[in-house]
């Protein structure tokens, strides 16, 4: 699965996280190629997006 802006925004909104445009752009580039060795489902990708949002918010 390759995430799009809507997927990223839904993940952040669903989990009450901030998704700055800079991070959103970076995530789109970071996850633009398939396949991924570490994950292959939307729920795992959502968890990873949340982790990046939390890390970004933490500095």
C-alpha positions as CSV (number, residue, x, y, z in Angstrom):
1,X,0.0,0.0,0.0
2,X,1.2,3.5,-0.9
3,X,-0.3,6.2,1.3
4,X,-1.8,9.3,-0.1
5,X,-2.5,12.7,1.6
6,X,-6.0,11.6,2.6
7,X,-4.7,8.4,4.3
8,X,-2.1,10.4,6.2
9,X,-4.6,13.0,7.3
10,X,-7.1,10.4,8.4
11,X,-4.5,8.6,10.5
12,X,-3.5,11.8,12.2
13,X,-7.1,13.0,12.8
14,X,-8.3,9.6,14.0
15,X,-5.5,9.5,16.6
16,X,-5.7,13.2,17.5
17,X,-2.2,14.0,16.2
18,X,-0.8,17.0,14.4
19,X,0.4,16.4,10.9
20,X,2.4,19.5,9.7
21,X,2.7,19.9,5.9
22,X,6.4,19.4,6.1
23,X,6.0,16.0,7.7
24,X,3.1,15.0,5.4
25,X,5.4,15.8,2.4
26,X,8.2,13.8,3.9
27,X,6.0,10.8,4.6
28,X,4.7,10.8,1.0
29,X,8.3,10.7,-0.3
30,X,9.4,8.2,2.3
31,X,6.6,5.7,1.5
32,X,6.3,6.2,-2.2
33,X,7.8,2.9,-3.2
34,X,6.4,-0.6,-2.7
35,X,6.9,-3.3,-1.5
36,X,7.8,-2.8,2.1
37,X,9.6,-5.6,3.9
38,X,8.5,-4.6,7.4
39,X,4.8,-4.1,6.8
40,X,2.1,-4.6,4.2
41,X,-1.3,-3.6,5.8
42,X,-3.0,-0.3,6.3
43,X,-3.2,-0.8,10.0
44,X,0.5,-1.3,10.4
45,X,1.2,1.7,8.1
46,X,-1.2,3.8,10.2
47,X,0.7,2.8,13.4
48,X,4.0,3.9,11.7
49,X,2.4,7.2,10.6
50,X,1.3,7.9,14.2
51,X,4.8,7.1,15.4
52,X,6.3,9.6,13.1
53,X,3.7,12.2,14.1
54,X,4.5,11.7,17.7
55,X,8.2,11.8,17.2
56,X,7.9,15.0,15.1
57,X,5.8,16.6,17.8
58,X,8.4,15.7,20.4
59,X,11.1,17.5,18.5
